[in-house]
Amino acid sequence: QTSRFGFSVSRRVGNAVVRNRIKRLLGEAVRLQCYLVDRGWDVVLIARAGVVGADYGSVERSVIHLLRLAQLFPGPAMGISDKTK
């Protein structure tokens, strides 16, 4: 069974054009990384207002970071203590 991903973008984030762009960016970032995610998970990513105007690279880095924090992605999670080293 493959992992499934869903995206939630509130109307507070922006109008329909902005919300759809955010969902497309998240979807592309997940599509390119989903083969590395453990199988059988249902994941919902909730977009916050800070993603408005973000480029693809920063969205992809954020998705990878979140998947590592959830321990669904290979590699060490970058916690606060790891960033200071």
Secondary structure as the mmCIF struct_conf table of DSSP 4:
data_model
#
loop_
_struct_conf.conf_type_id
_struct_conf.id
_struct_conf.beg_label_comp_id
_struct_conf.beg_label_asym_id
_struct_conf.beg_label_seq_id
_struct_conf.end_label_comp_id
_struct_conf.end_label_asym_id
_struct_conf.end_label_seq_id
STRN STRN1 ARG A 4 VAL A 9
TURN_TY1_P TURN_TY1_P1 ARG A 11 VAL A 13
HELX_RH_AL_P HELX_RH_AL_P1 ALA A 16 GLN A 33
HELX_RH_3T_P HELX_RH_3T_P1 CYS A 34 LEU A 36
BEND BEND1 VAL A 37 VAL A 37
HELX_LH_PP_P HELX_LH_PP_P1 ASP A 38 ASP A 38
TURN_TY1_P TURN_TY1_P2 ARG A 39 GLY A 40
STRN STRN2 ASP A 42 ALA A 47
HELX_RH_3T_P HELX_RH_3T_P2 ALA A 49 VAL A 51
TURN_TY1_P TURN_TY1_P3 VAL A 52 GLY A 53
HELX_RH_AL_P HELX_RH_AL_P2 TYR A 56 LEU A 69
TURN_TY1_P TURN_TY1_P4 ALA A 70 GLN A 71
BEND BEND2 PHE A 73 GLY A 75
HELX_RH_AL_P HELX_RH_AL_P3 ILE A 80 LYS A 83
TURN_TY1_P TURN_TY1_P5 THR A 84 THR A 84
#
